[in-house]
Amino acid sequence: MQKRRIGEVEVSAIGLGGMPVSVQGRPDRAQAIETIHAALDSGVTFIDTADAYSLDDTDFGHNESLIAEGLRGRSEEVFVATKGGHTRVPGGGWALDGRPEYLRKAVDGSLQRLGVDQIFLYQFHRPDPKTPIADSVGALKELLDNGKIRYAGVSNFNPDEIVLANDILGGRLAAVQNQFSPVFRSSEPELELCAKLGIAFLPWSPFGGIGKAGELSGPFKEVGDAHGVSAHQVCLAWMLAKSEVVVPIPGASRPASIRDSAAATHLELSAEELSRLDG
């Protein structure tokens, strides 16, 4: 497994996105745990979760607790990132809360569910229109300074917001997690900015989103067929080739899926193939 850096720490170049094993359509608990174990056995040392990955407000924190269970006895070899600032409402809906007091409370909840004394990477999940970004990121700075989190990150931020966050954190912004996939390339400017600043860029939904992974086609399937691998491996290898700061976090709800994704680090694409995929 190739390695990439988040802050000063080396992690696997492919991470595991935990969302699919906790939201609507999730597998039973045994299969979810088996999927986590398959990731570890495939060399994955980075897992991304969030307190809001659950069915609804009554299930809040499900994914963090599940990840902690799956890592029992093996947690020292894995780095877990989580997020706060998204909330769940009755009926399965989503809401936002970027208030500093909420984020402080959310971190304490995540620490408890993950069973750790310090969160490796804590990310502000999404800007809240009701709260100035400077206030929300200021809470991350406090959490860094008091040692509750090792690294701070942001998610769903545009370039100006990334620069602001990094300034507020005193140059300590470690990661940006934005949507990026073959069908959603709007985050290219954020990726390029992260590469320039040396900040890890974590593409979420790299295959296009839950339920859409099977839709990868065109040149991704053609290149995959030529190499005898899946279009998904080609997609991840394409992303890894874009910059050393890219760490894709494909979600998985089956062991076979994360094993296939992890194998993407062994796939070498030619300049001509990368150009075709960029087109």
PAZAPA-4460 file (N, C-alpha, C; in steps of 0.05 Angstrom, whole numbers, plus 32768, in hexadecimal, padded with zeros to 4 digits):
% residues 279
    n_x    n_y    n_z   ca_x   ca_y   ca_z    c_x    c_y    c_z   seq   type   mol
   8011   7FE8   8000   8000   8000   8000   8012   8019   8000     1      M     A
   800D   802B   7FED   801B   8044   7FED   8013   8054   8006     2      Q     A
   8023   8068   800C   801E   807A   8023   801B   8096   801A     3      K     A
   800B   80A5   8028   8008   80C2   8024   8009   80CF   8040     4      R     A
   800B   80E9   8040   800E   80F7   805A   7FF5   8107   8061     5      R     A
   7FEE   8106   807A   7FDB   8119   8085   7FE9   8126   809D     6      I     A
   7FEF   813F   809B   8000   814B   80AE   801C   813F   80AC     7      G     A
   8026   8136   80C2   8040   8128   80C2   803E   810A   80C3     8      E     A
   8026   8100   80C0   8021   80E3   80C3   801D   80D5   80A8     9      V     A
   8029   80BF   80A4   8025   80AF   808C   800D   809D   808F    10      E     A
   7FFB   809E   807C   7FE3   808D   807C   7FE2   807F   8061    11      V     A
   7FD1   806B   805F   7FCD   805D   8046   7FC3   8070   8031    12      S     A
   7FCC   806D   8018   7FC4   807F   8003   7FA6   807C   7FFC    13      A     A
   7F9A   8066   8003   7F7D   8062   8001   7F72   805F   801D    14      I     A
   7F5D   806F   8023   7F50   806C   803D   7F36   805E   803A    15      G     A
   7F28   8059   8050   7F0E   804D   8050   7EFA   8062   8059    16      L     A
   7EE5   8068   8049   7ED0   8079   8051   7EBA   8069   805F    17      G     A
   7EB4   8070   8078   7EA2   8060   8088   7E84   8063   8083    18      G     A
   7E7C   8078   8075   7E60   807F   8073   7E4E   8069   806A    19      M     A
   7E54   8059   8055   7E41   8045   804B   7E38   8030   805F    20      P     A
   7E48   802B   8073   7E40   8016   8086   7E2E   8021   809D    21      V     A
   7E26   803A   809B   7E16   8045   80B0   7DFD   8054   80A7    22      S     A
   7DFB   805B   808E   7DE4   806A   8084   7DCF   8057   8078    23      V     A
   7DBA   8062   806C   7DA5   8052   8061   7DB0   803D   804D    24      Q     A
   7DA7   8024   804F   7DB1   800F   803E   7DCA   8001   8049    25      G     A
   7DD1   8007   8061   7DEA   7FFC   806D   7DE7   7FDE   8071    26      R     A
   7DFE   7FD0   8072   7DFE   7FB3   8076   7DFA   7FAD   8093    27      P     A
   7DF7   7F93   809A   7DF5   7F8C   80B6   7E10   7F90   80C3    28      D     A
   7E10   7F90   80DD   7E28   7F98   80EC   7E40   7F85   80E7    29      R     A
   7E3A   7F6B   80E4   7E4F   7F58   80DF   7E5E   7F5E   80C4    30      A     A
   7E4F   7F65   80B0   7E5B   7F6B   8096   7E6A   7F85   8097    31      Q     A
   7E5F   7F98   80A6   7E6D   7FB2   80A9   7E88   7FAE   80B7    32      A     A
   7E89   7F9E   80CC   7EA2   7F99   80DA   7EB5   7F8A   80C8    33      I     A
   7EAB   7F77   80B9   7EBC   7F68   80A6   7EC8   7F7B   8091    34      E     A
   7EB9   7F8F   8088   7EC3   7FA2   8075   7EDA   7FB2   8081    35      T     A
   7ED7   7FBB   8099   7EEC   7FC9   80A7   7F05   7FB8   80A9    36      I     A
   7F02   7F9F   80B1   7F19   7F8D   80B3   7F26   7F88   8098    37      H     A
   7F16   7F86   8083   7F21   7F82   8068   7F32   7F9A   8060    38      A     A
   7F2A   7FB1   8068   7F39   7FC9   8062   7F55   7FC8   8070    39      A     A
   7F54   7FC1   8089   7F6E   7FBF   8098   7F80   7FA9   808C    40      L     A
   7F74   7F93   8085   7F84   7F7D   807A   7F8F   7F84   805E    41      D     A
   7F83   7F98   8051   7F8C   7FA1   8037   7FA0   7FB7   8039    42      S     A
   7FA8   7FBF   8051   7FBC   7FD3   8054   7FB1   7FEF   8059    43      G     A
   7F97   7FF2   805C   7F8B   800C   8062   7F91   8014   807F    44      V     A
   7F9C   802C   8083   7FA2   8035   809E   7F95   8050   80A3    45      T     A
   7F82   8058   8092   7F74   8071   8096   7F56   806D   8091    46      F     A
   7F46   8074   80A5   7F29   8071   80A3   7F1C   808C   80A9    47      I     A
   7F09   8093   8098   7EFA   80AC   809C   7EDE   80A7   80A4    48      D     A
   7ED5   80B4   80B9   7EBA   80B1   80C4   7EAF   80CC   80CA    49      T     A
   7E97   80CD   80D6   7E8B   80E6   80DF   7E75   80DF   80F4    50      A     A
   7E71   80F1   8106   7E5C   80EB   811A   7E40   80E9   810E    51      D     A
   7E3C   80F7   80F7   7E22   80F8   80EB   7E1C   80E0   80D9    52      A     A
   7E2F   80CE   80D5   7E2A   80B7   80C4   7E19   80A3   80D3    53      Y     A
   7DFF   80A4   80CE   7DEB   8095   80DC   7DD1   8095   80CC    54      S     A
   7DBE   8086   80D6   7DA4   8086   80C8   7D94   80A0   80CD    55      L     A
   7D95   80A9   80E6   7D87   80C2   80ED   7D91   80CC   8108    56      D     A
   7D82   80DE   8114   7D8B   80EA   812D   7D8C   80D6   8144    57      D     A
   7D7C   80C1   8143   7D7B   80AE   8159   7D93   809B   8158    58      T     A
   7DA1   809B   8141   7DB7   8089   813B   7DD2   8098   813A    59      D     A
   7DD1   80B1   8143   7DE9   80C2   8140   7E02   80B6   814C    60      F     A
   7E18   80B7   813D   7E31   80AC   8147   7E35   808F   8140    61      G     A
   7E23   8083   8131   7E24   8067   812B   7E3E   805F   811E    62      H     A
   7E48   806E   810A   7E60   8066   80FC   7E79   8068   810D    63      N     A
   7E7B   807C   811D   7E92   807E   812F   7E93   8066   8142    64      E     A
   7E7D   805F   814D   7E7C   8048   8160   7E83   802E   8151    65      S     A
   7E79   802C   8138   7E7E   8014   8128   7E9C   8012   8121    66      L     A
   7EA7   8028   8119   7EC4   8029   8112   7ED4   8021   812B    67      I     A
   7ECD   802B   8142   7EDC   8024   815B   7EDA   8006   8160    68      A     A
   7EC3   7FFB   815C   7EBF   7FDE   815F   7ED0   7FCE   814C    69      E     A
   7ED0   7FD7   8133   7EE0   7FC9   811E   7EFE   7FCA   8122    70      G     A
   7F07   7FDF   8130   7F24   7FE3   8134   7F2D   7FD8   814F    71      L     A
   7F1B   7FCD   815E   7F23   7FC2   8179   7F3A   7FAF   8176    72      R     A
   7F4F   7FB4   8185   7F67   7FA3   8184   7F7A   7FAA   816E    73      G     A
   7F72   7FBC   815C   7F84   7FC4   8145   7F85   7FE2   8141    74      R     A
   7F7B   7FF1   8154   7F79   800E   8151   7F93   801C   814F    75      S     A
   7FA8   8011   815A   7FC2   801F   815A   7FCE   8020   813E    76      E     A
   7FC5   8010   812B   7FD0   800F   8111   7FC0   8020   80FD    77      E     A
   7FAB   802D   8107   7F98   803B   80F5   7F94   8058   80FF    78      V     A
   7F91   806B   80EC   7F8C   8086   80F2   7F6F   808D   80EA    79      F     A
   7F60   8097   80FD   7F43   809C   80F8   7F3E   80BA   80F7    80      V     A
   7F31   80C2   80E2   7F27   80DE   80E0   7F09   80DE   80E4    81      A     A
   7EFF   80F3   80F1   7EE3   80F6   80F3   7EDB   8113   80EE    82      T     A
   7EC1   8118   80EE   7EB7   8133   80E7   7EA1   813B   80F9    83      K     A
   7E9D   8155   80FC   7E86   8160   810B   7E7C   8179   80FE    84      G     A
   7E63   8180   8105   7E57   8198   80F9   7E3F   8192   80E8    85      G     A
   7E3C   8178   80E1   7E23   816F   80D4   7E13   8162   80EB    86      H     A
   7DF9   8166   80EA   7DE7   8159   80FD   7DD2   8149   80EE    87      T     A
   7DC4   8138   80FD   7DAD   8129   80F1   7D94   8132   80FF    88      R     A
   7D7E   8131   80F0   7D64   8139   80FA   7D50   8122   80F6    89      V     A
   7D3A   8123   8105   7D26   810D   8102   7D1E   8109   80E5    90      P     A
   7D1B   80F0   80DE   7D13   80E8   80C3   7D2B   80E3   80B1    91      G     A
   7D43   80E6   80BC   7D5B   80E0   80AC   7D68   80F8   809E    92      G     A
   7D5D   8110   80A3   7D68   8128   8096   7D83   8131   80A2    93      G     A
   7D8F   8144   8095   7DA9   814F   809D   7DA6   816D   80A4    94      W     A
   7DB6   8177   80B6   7DB6   8193   80BD   7DD3   819B   80C3    95      A     A
   7DD8   81B5   80C8   7DF3   81BF   80CD   7DF4   81CD   80E8    96      L     A
   7E0B   81CB   80F5   7E0F   81DA   810D   7E2D   81DF   8110    97      D     A
   7E36   81F7   8109   7E52   81FE   810A   7E5A   820F   8122    98      G     A
   7E48   8212   8135   7E4E   8222   814D   7E66   8215   815C    99      R     A
   7E78   8226   8166   7E8F   821C   8175   7E86   820A   818C   100      P     A
   7E71   8213   819B   7E69   8203   81B2   7E5E   81E7   81A9   101      E     A
   7E52   81E6   8192   7E49   81CC   8188   7E60   81BA   8180   102      Y     A
   7E74   81C6   8172   7E8B   81B6   816A   7E9B   81AC   8181   103      L     A
   7E9D   81BC   8196   7EAC   81B2   81AE   7E9E   819A   81BA   104      R     A
   7E83   819C   81BC   7E74   8185   81C7   7E75   816D   81B4   105      K     A
   7E75   8172   819A   7E76   815C   8186   7E90   814D   8188   106      A     A
   7EA6   815C   818C   7EC0   814E   818F   7EC1   813C   81A7   107      V     A
   7EB5   8145   81BD   7EB5   8134   81D5   7EA5   811B   81D0   108      D     A
   7E8F   811D   81C1   7E7F   8105   81BA   7E8F   80F2   81A8   109      G     A
   7E9D   80FD   8195   7EAD   80ED   8183   7EC4   80DF   8192   110      S     A
   7ED1   80ED   81A4   7EE6   80E1   81B4   7EDC   80C8   81C3   111      L     A
   7EC4   80CC   81CF   7EB8   80B6   81DE   7EB1   809E   81CD   112      Q     A
   7EA4   80A4   81B6   7E9B   808D   81A5   7EB3   807F   8198   113      R     A
   7EC7   808E   8191   7EDF   8081   8185   7EF1   8074   8199   114      L     A
   7EED   807B   81B2   7EFD   806F   81C8   7F1A   8078   81C7   115      G     A
   7F1F   8091   81C1   7F3A   809C   81C0   7F3D   80B5   81D1   116      V     A
   7F56   80BB   81D7   7F5C   80D3   81E7   7F60   80EC   81D5   117      D     A
   7F67   80E6   81BC   7F6C   80FC   81A8   7F63   80F2   818D   118      Q     A
   7F54   8103   817F   7F4C   80FC   8164   7F62   8103   8150   119      I     A
   7F69   80F0   813F   7F7F   80F4   812C   7F7A   810C   811A   120      F     A
   7F63   810C   810C   7F5C   8122   80FA   7F3E   8129   80FF   121      L     A
   7F39   8142   8107   7F1D   814A   810B   7F17   8160   80F6   122      Y     A
   7F01   815B   80E7   7EFA   816D   80D1   7EDF   817A   80D6   123      Q     A
   7EDE   8194   80D0   7EC4   81A2   80D0   7EB5   819A   80B8   124      F     A
   7E9E   818D   80BB   7E91   817E   80A6   7E87   818F   808F   125      H     A
   7E7C   81A6   8095   7E71   81B7   807F   7E6B   81D3   808A   126      R     A
   7E71   81E8   807B   7E6B   8203   8085   7E4D   8206   808C   127      P     A
   7E48   8214   80A2   7E2D   8219   80AC   7E27   8237   80A6   128      D     A
   7E13   823C   8094   7E0D   8258   808D   7E06   826A   80A4   129      P     A
   7DFD   825E   80BB   7DF5   826D   80D2   7E0D   8274   80E4   130      K     A
   7E24   8269   80DE   7E3C   826D   80EF   7E54   8276   80DE   131      T     A
   7E61   828C   80E5   7E79   8293   80D5   7E8D   827D   80D5   132      P     A
   7E99   8278   80BE   7EAD   8263   80BC   7EC4   8268   80CF   133      I     A
   7ECB   8281   80D3   7EE1   8288   80E6   7EDB   827E   8102   134      A     A
   7EC2   827F   810A   7EBB   8275   8125   7EBD   8256   8126   135      D     A
   7EB3   8249   8111   7EB4   822B   8111   7ED1   8221   8110   136      S     A
   7EE1   822D   80FF   7EFD   8225   80FD   7F0C   822D   8116   137      V     A
   7F04   8243   8122   7F10   824B   813B   7F0D   8236   8151   138      G     A
   7EF7   8228   8150   7EF3   8212   8163   7F06   81FB   815E   139      A     A
   7F0C   81F6   8144   7F20   81E2   813D   7F3C   81EA   8148   140      L     A
   7F42   8203   8146   7F5B   820D   8151   7F5D   8208   816F   141      K     A
   7F47   820D   817D   7F47   8207   819A   7F4C   81EA   819F   142      E     A
   7F3F   81D9   8190   7F42   81BC   8193   7F5E   81B2   818E   143      L     A
   7F6B   81BF   817A   7F87   81B9   8174   7F98   81C1   818C   144      L     A
   7F93   81D9   8195   7FA4   81E4   81AA   7FA1   81D5   81C5   145      D     A
   7F89   81CA   81CA   7F85   81BC   81E3   7F8B   819E   81E1   146      N     A
   7F93   8195   81C8   7F9B   8179   81C5   7F85   8165   81C1   147      G     A
   7F6C   816D   81BF   7F57   815A   81BA   7F58   814E   819E   148      K     A
   7F64   815D   818C   7F67   8153   8170   7F85   8157   8168   149      I     A
   7F8F   8144   8159   7FAA   8146   8150   7FAD   8158   8137   150      R     A
   7F9A   8155   8125   7F9A   8165   810C   7F7E   816F   8107   151      Y     A
   7F7C   8186   80F9   7F63   8192   80F3   7F5F   8192   80D4   152      A     A
   7F46   818D   80CC   7F3F   818E   80B0   7F24   819B   80AB   153      G     A
   7F1E   81A0   8092   7F04   81AC   808B   7EF9   819B   8073   154      V     A
   7EDF   819D   8070   7ED2   818E   805B   7EBE   81A0   804C   155      S     A
   7EBC   819C   8032   7EA9   81AC   8022   7EAF   81CA   8023   156      N     A
   7EC9   81D1   8022   7ED2   81ED   8022   7EDB   81F5   8006   157      F     A
   7ED7   820E   7FFF   7EE1   8218   7FE5   7EFD   8224   7FEA   158      N     A
   7F0C   822B   7FD5   7F27   8235   7FD8   7F2B   824C   7FEC   159      P     A
   7F19   8260   7FEA   7F1C   8277   7FFC   7F17   826E   8019   160      D     A
   7F05   825C   801D   7EFF   8252   8038   7F17   8241   8043   161      E     A
   7F24   8232   8031   7F3B   8222   8039   7F52   8235   8042   162      I     A
   7F57   824A   8033   7F6C   825D   803A   7F65   826A   8055   163      V     A
   7F4C   8272   8059   7F44   827E   8072   7F48   826A   8089   164      L     A
   7F3F   8251   8086   7F42   823D   809B   7F60   8239   80A2   165      A     A
   7F71   8237   808E   7F8D   8233   8093   7F99   824A   80A2   166      N     A
   7F90   8262   809B   7F9A   827A   80A9   7F92   827A   80C6   167      D     A
   7F79   8274   80CB   7F6E   8273   80E7   7F7D   825E   80F7   168      I     A
   7F84   8247   80EA   7F92   8231   80F8   7FB0   8236   80F9   169      L     A
   7FB9   824D   80F0   7FD6   8252   80F1   7FE6   8240   80DF   170      G     A
   7FDB   823A   80C7   7FE9   8229   80B4   7FE8   820B   80BB   171      G     A
   7FD5   8204   80CD   7FD4   81E8   80D6   7FBD   81D8   80CA   172      R     A
   7FB1   81E2   80B5   7F9B   81D2   80A8   7FA8   81BA   809B   173      L     A
   7F9F   81A2   80A4   7FAC   8189   809B   7F9E   817C   8084   174      A     A
   7F84   8180   8081   7F75   8172   806C   7F5C   8181   8063   175      A     A
   7F55   817C   804A   7F3C   8186   803F   7F2E   816F   8032   176      V     A
   7F15   816B   803A   7F05   8154   8030   7EEE   8160   801F   177      Q     A
   7EF0   815D   8005   7EDC   8167   7FF3   7ED3   8151   7FE0   178      N     A
   7EBB   8154   7FD5   7EB1   8141   7FC1   7EC2   8144   7FA7   179      Q     A
   7ECA   812D   7F9D   7EDA   812D   7F84   7ED7   8111   7F78   180      F     A
   7ED0   8110   7F5E   7ECD   80F6   7F50   7ECE   80FC   7F32   181      S     A
   7ECE   80E7   7F22   7ECD   80EB   7F05   7EB5   80FC   7EFB   182      P     A
   7E9F   80FA   7F0A   7E87   8109   7F02   7E83   8123   7F12   183      V     A
   7E95   8128   7F25   7E94   8140   7F35   7EB0   814A   7F38   184      F     A
   7EB8   815C   7F26   7ED4   8166   7F26   7ED6   8183   7F2E   185      R     A
   7EC1   818D   7F3A   7EC0   81A9   7F42   7ED5   81B1   7F57   186      S     A
   7EDF   819C   7F65   7EF2   81A2   7F7A   7F0F   81A2   7F71   187      S     A
   7F14   81A3   7F57   7F2F   81A4   7F4C   7F3E   81BD   7F58   188      E     A
   7F32   81D5   7F5A   7F40   81EB   7F65   7F49   81E7   7F82   189      P     A
   7F38   81D9   7F92   7F3F   81D3   7FAE   7F55   81BF   7FAF   190      E     A
   7F55   81AB   7F9D   7F6A   8197   7F9C   7F85   81A5   7F95   191      L     A
   7F84   81B7   7F81   7F9C   81C5   7F79   7FA7   81D7   7F90   192      E     A
   7F95   81E3   7F9E   7F9E   81F4   7FB5   7FAA   81E3   7FCA   193      L     A
   7F9E   81CD   7FD1   7FAA   81BB   7FE5   7FC5   81B1   7FDD   194      C     A
   7FC8   81AA   7FC3   7FE3   81A1   7FBA   7FF7   81B8   7FBD   195      A     A
   7FEF   81D0   7FB8   8002   81E7   7FBA   8009   81EC   7FD8   196      K     A
   7FF6   81E8   7FEA   7FFB   81ED   8006   8005   81D5   8016   197      L     A
   8005   81BE   8009   800E   81A5   8017   7FF9   819B   802A   198      G     A
   7FE0   819F   8024   7FC9   8196   8035   7FBD   817D   8029   199      I     A
   7FB8   8169   8038   7FAC   8150   802E   7F90   8156   8022   200      A     A
   7F8A   814B   800B   7F70   814E   7FFE   7F63   8133   7FFE   201      F     A
   7F4C   8130   800B   7F3E   8117   800E   7F24   8117   7FFE   202      L     A
   7F24   810B   7FE6   7F0C   810B   7FD6   7EF7   80F9   7FE1   203      P     A
   7EDF   8104   7FE7   7EC9   80F3   7FF0   7EB7   80ED   7FD8   204      W     A
   7EAA   80D6   7FDA   7E9A   80CB   7FC4   7EAB   80CA   7FAA   205      S     A
   7EC2   80BD   7FAB   7ED3   80BD   7F93   7EC7   80AE   7F7B   206      P     A
   7EB3   809D   7F80   7EA6   808F   7F6A   7E8C   809B   7F62   207      F     A
   7E85   80B2   7F6E   7E6D   80C0   7F66   7E56   80BF   7F7B   208      G     A
   7E5A   80B0   7F91   7E46   80B0   7FA6   7E3A   8094   7FAA   209      G     A
   7E2E   8090   7FC2   7E22   8076   7FC8   7E0D   806F   7FB3   210      I     A
   7E0F   8056   7FA9   7DFC   804D   7F95   7E03   8054   7F79   211      G     A
   7E19   8064   7F75   7E20   806C   7F5A   7E3B   8060   7F52   212      K     A
   7E48   8051   7F63   7E62   8046   7F5D   7E62   8035   7F44   213      A     A
   7E4B   8028   7F3E   7E4A   8017   7F27   7E47   8026   7F0D   214      G     A
   7E45   8041   7F0E   7E41   8050   7EF6   7E5B   805A   7EEA   215      E     A
   7E72   8053   7EF6   7E8B   805B   7EEA   7E8E   804C   7ECF   216      L     A
   7E92   805B   7EBA   7E93   804F   7EA0   7EA6   805F   7E8E   217      S     A
   7EA2   805E   7E74   7EB2   806D   7E61   7ED0   8066   7E64   218      G     A
   7EE1   807A   7E64   7EFE   8074   7E64   7F07   8066   7E7D   219      P     A
   7EF9   806A   7E93   7F01   805C   7EAC   7EFD   803E   7EA9   220      F     A
   7EE7   8036   7E9D   7EE3   8019   7E99   7EF6   800F   7E83   221      K     A
   7EFA   801F   7E6E   7F0C   8016   7E59   7F29   8012   7E63   222      E     A
   7F33   8024   7E72   7F4E   8021   7E7D   7F4F   800A   7E91   223      V     A
   7F39   8007   7EA1   7F38   7FF0   7EB3   7F39   7FD6   7EA4   224      G     A
   7F2A   7FD4   7E8F   7F29   7FBB   7E7F   7F45   7FB5   7E74   225      D     A
   7F53   7FCA   7E6C   7F6E   7FC6   7E60   7F82   7FBB   7E75   226      A     A
   7F7D   7FC2   7E8E   7F8F   7FB9   7EA4   7F84   7FA1   7EB3   227      H     A
   7F6C   7F99   7EAC   7F60   7F83   7EBA   7F57   7F8A   7ED6   228      G     A
   7F50   7FA3   7EDB   7F47   7FAC   7EF6   7F2D   7FBB   7EF3   229      V     A
   7F21   7FC2   7F09   7F07   7FD0   7F09   7F0B   7FED   7F02   230      S     A
   7EF5   7FF9   7EF8   7EF5   8016   7EF3   7EF9   8025   7F0D   231      A     A
   7EF2   801A   7F23   7EF6   8027   7F3D   7F13   8029   7F44   232      H     A
   7F23   8014   7F3F   7F40   8016   7F43   7F4C   802B   7F31   233      Q     A
   7F43   802D   7F19   7F4D   8041   7F06   7F47   805D   7F11   234      V     A
   7F2F   8061   7F1A   7F26   807A   7F25   7F39   8083   7F3C   235      C     A
   7F3E   8071   7F4F   7F4F   8078   7F66   7F6C   807D   7F5D   236      L     A
   7F76   806D   7F4B   7F91   8070   7F41   7F94   808B   7F33   237      A     A
   7F80   8093   7F24   7F7F   80AD   7F17   7F80   80C4   7F2B   238      W     A
   7F71   80C1   7F41   7F72   80D6   7F56   7F8D   80D7   7F64   239      M     A
   7F98   80C0   7F6A   7FB3   80BF   7F77   7FC8   80CC   7F66   240      L     A
   7FC5   80CA   7F4B   7FD9   80D5   7F39   7FD7   80F3   7F37   241      A     A
   7FC1   80FF   7F40   7FBE   811C   7F3E   7FD1   812B   7F50   242      K     A
   7FD6   8121   7F68   7FE7   812F   7F7B   7FEE   811C   7F92   243      S     A
   8005   8121   7F9E   800D   8111   7FB5   7FFC   8117   7FCE   244      E     A
   7FED   812D   7FCD   7FDC   8134   7FE4   7FC1   8126   7FE4   245      V     A
   7FBA   8118   7FCE   7FA0   810B   7FCC   7F9F   80F1   7FDB   246      V     A
   7F8B   80EE   7FEC   7F86   80D5   7FFA   7F68   80CE   7FF7   247      V     A
   7F60   80BF   7FE3   7F44   80B9   7FDF   7F39   80A8   7FF6   248      P     A
   7F20   80AC   7FFC   7F13   809D   8012   7EF9   808F   8007   249      I     A
   7EFC   807B   7FF6   7EE4   806E   7FEB   7ED5   8060   8002   250      P     A
   7EBB   8063   8001   7EAA   8054   8014   7EA7   8038   800B   251      G     A
   7EA1   8026   801E   7E9C   800A   8018   7E8A   7FFE   802D   252      A     A
   7E79   7FEC   8024   7E67   7FDD   8036   7E6C   7FBF   8033   253      S     A
   7E7E   7FB8   8021   7E85   7F9B   801D   7EA3   7F98   801E   254      R     A
   7EAD   7F83   8029   7ECA   7F7E   8029   7ED7   7F7F   800D   255      P     A
   7EC9   7F73   7FF9   7ED4   7F73   7FDE   7ED9   7F8F   7FD3   256      A     A
   7EC7   7FA1   7FDB   7EC9   7FBC   7FD0   7EE3   7FCA   7FDA   257      S     A
   7EE8   7FC9   7FF3   7F00   7FD7   7FFE   7F1A   7FC8   7FF6   258      I     A
   7F18   7FAE   7FF2   7F30   7FA0   7FE8   7F37   7FA9   7FCC   259      R     A
   7F22   7FAD   7FBB   7F27   7FB6   7FA0   7F32   7FD2   7FA0   260      D     A
   7F27   7FE4   7FB1   7F30   7FFF   7FB2   7F4D   8001   7FBB   261      S     A
   7F54   7FF1   7FD0   7F6F   7FF2   7FDA   7F84   7FEA   7FC5   262      A     A
   7F7C   7FD8   7FB3   7F8E   7FCF   7F9E   7F95   7FE4   7F8A   263      A     A
   7F86   7FFB   7F8A   7F8C   8010   7F77   7FA7   801C   7F7A   264      A     A
   7FB3   8019   7F92   7FCE   8025   7F96   7FE3   8016   7F86   265      T     A
   7FDD   7FFE   7F7C   7FF0   7FEF   7F6C   7FEC   7FF3   7F4E   266      H     A
   7FD8   8003   7F46   7FD2   8008   7F2A   7FE1   8020   7F1F   267      L     A
   7FF2   801C   7F0B   8001   8032   7EFF   7FF4   8039   7EE4   268      E     A
   7FEC   8052   7EE1   7FE0   805B   7EC8   7FF4   806B   7EB8   269      L     A
   7FF3   8068   7E9E   8005   8077   7E8C   7FFC   8094   7E8A   270      S     A
   800E   80A5   7E80   8007   80C1   7E7B   7FF0   80C3   7E68   271      A     A
   7FEF   80B2   7E54   7FDA   80B2   7E40   7FBF   80AA   7E4D   272      E     A
   7FC0   8096   7E5E   7FA7   808E   7E6C   7F9D   80A4   7E7E   273      E     A
   7FAF   80B1   7E8D   7FA7   80C6   7E9F   7F9B   80DD   7E8F   274      L     A
   7FA7   80E3   7E78   7F9C   80F9   7E67   7F80   80F2   7E5E   275      S     A
   7F7B   80D9   7E56   7F60   80D0   7E4E   7F4C   80D3   7E65   276      R     A
   7F55   80CC   7E7D   7F43   80CD   7E94   7F3E   80EA   7E9C   277      L     A
   7F51   80FB   7E99   7F4E   8118   7E9F   7F3A   8124   7E8C   278      D     A
   7F39   811A   7E74   7F27   8126   7E5F   7F0A   811F   7E65   279      G     A
***
